Amino acid sequence: MKAFTITKYSKKEKLQLTQVAEPIAKANEVLVQIHAAGVNLLDSMIKRGEFKLFLPYKIPLINGHDMAGTVVKVGSNIKKFKVGDEVYSRVGDYRIGTFAEYIAVNEADLALKPKNITMDEAASIPLVGLTTWQALVETANLKKGQKVFIQAGSGGVGTFAIQLAKHLGAFVATTTSTANINLVKSLGADLVIDYKNEDFETRLKDYDLVIHSNRDPKILEKSLRILKSGGQLISLVGPPTPEFAAEIGLPWYLKLVTKLLSSSAKKKAKELNTTFKFLFMRAEGSQLQQITQLIESGVIKPIIDKVFPFEQTNDAMAYVETGRVKGKVVIKIK
C-alpha cells in the first residue's frame, strides 16, 4: 500500500511517499481502508521530533492521527464492528499512521462514523472532538451558565469547542481575526474579540475556564488573570506537567523535567488561586461515539477549510503550519 512516512525527524524534510506492507489486524484490531485523513498540527510536531522525549517512536514511521474509512477485516476478538462498517478514529499513540491506504486500529479507539456527514467531514473530527470533550466535559465538568474563554475560535479545536460549550449551556468568549468574526458568531460565540485590534484581558473578567492554545508565555499569564478565584486554565500546548507525565507512565527523570517546565505556570496559577492543567488528549472510542450522537442530532457541524488529494499530503501539512486554517484540513485518500 502507499503511505507517507517520516524517514528522519526534521523541520525541513518532507514526508516520503513510499510503498509499504499492508498492516495485519491483530485479535483486538480491525483493518480499515482509509477514505480520508484529518491533518493536525500534532502531525507536524511529530515530524519535527518535538515529542520524541515523551513519545519515542521508531523511524521510519507512517504519520497521521485522524481517519475515516471502511472496515475490511476484523480480528478474532472483535465484538463491536463488522466488515463494511463505516468508522472513524483518532488512533492511539504508538499506533499512528493514517496517511496511508490502510490501518489496523484497536477496537477501543474506534467509533461508527456519523451517518449524516461525509468521510471527509468525519476525518476532520476525532482529534479536535476528543480534545474538546476531554477538556470541557471530562476535565472541567463545564456547567450551564459558566463562562469559558476559548482561544483561536476559528481553528480546528476552536470551531468544535465553541459548539460543544454552547451545547453545555456556557457563555463563550473567543478570539479570532477580523475575517473570521462571522464564522465564530455563527457557531455560537457570545463575545468575539478581534485579537489584532483588541487585548482580551481588557474585555474579559471572572471566567470559570480558559481553553488555552497559544504558546506565547505572556498570553498564558494574561489568561490566568482573567479567571475568577477557583477558575481553571486547561492548556493544549503546554508546558507539560508531572500529572501528565504520571498519566502516560513516563520515568522519574522525565517527571522531573515536566516539573521544571511547568513550575512557573503552576506558581502563577497558585498565586491567583486558580488551577493550571495540561491536556494531551488520548484516543477513546466510547467518547467518540458520544460525539457521533451530537453530530447526528445536528448539535455540532464539522468545519472544513480545504481538502487535498492524497498525493499533496505535504502541501496539506504546510498549509496547516501557516496557522491560518479555518476549521480543519483533510486529505482524500480513497
C-alpha positions, 0 to 999 in steps of 0.5 A: 500500500502507499503511505507517507512516512517520516524517514528522519525527524526534521523541520525541513524534510518532507514526508516520503511517499513510499510503498509499504506492507499492508498492516495485519489486524491483530485479535483486538484490531480491525483493518480499515481502508482509509477514505480520508485523513484529518491533518493536525498540527500534532502531525507536524510536531511529530515530524519535527521530533518535538515529542520524541522525549515523551513519545519515542517512536521508531523511524521510519514511521507512517504519520497521521492521527485522524481517519475515516474509512471502511472496515475490511477485516476484523480480528478474532476478538472483535465484538463491536464492528463488522466488515463494511462498517463505516468508522472513524478514529483518532488512533492511539499513540504508538499506533499512528499512521493514517496517511496511508491506504490502510490501518489496523486500529484497536477496537477501543479507539474506534467509533461508527462514523456519523451517518449524516456527514461525509468521510471527509467531514468525519476525518476532520473530527476525532482529534479536535472532538476528543480534545474538546470533550476531554477538556470541557466535559471530562476535565472541567465538568463545564456547567450551564451558565459558566463562562469559558474563554476559548482561544483561536475560535476559528481553528480546528479545536476552536470551531468544535469547542465553541459548539460543544460549550454552547451545547453545555449551556456556557457563555463563550468568549473567543478570539479570532481575526477580523475575517473570521468574526462571522464564522465564530458568531455563527457557531455560537460565540457570545463575545468575539474579540478581534485579537489584532485590534483588541487585548482580551484581558481588557474585555474579559473578567471572572471566567470559570475556564480558559481553553488555552492554545497559544504558546506565547508565555505572556498570553498564558499569564494574561489568561490566568488573570482573567479567571475568577478565584477557583477558575481553571486554565486547561492548556493544549500546548503546554508546558507539560506537567508531572500529572501528565507525565504520571498519566502516560507512565513516563520515568522519574527523570522525565517527571522531573523535567515536566516539573521544571517546565511547568513550575512557573505556570503552576506558581502563577496559577497558585498565586491567583488561586486558580488551577493550571492543567495540561491536556494531551488528549488520548484516543477513546472510542466510547467518547467518540461515539458520544460525539457521533450522537451530537453530530447526528442530532445536528448539535455540532457541524464539522468545519472544513477549510480545504481538502487535498488529494492524497498525493499533496499530503505535504502541501496539506501539512504546510498549509496547516503550519501557516496557522491560518486554517479555518476549521480543519484540513483533510486529505482524500485518500480513497 
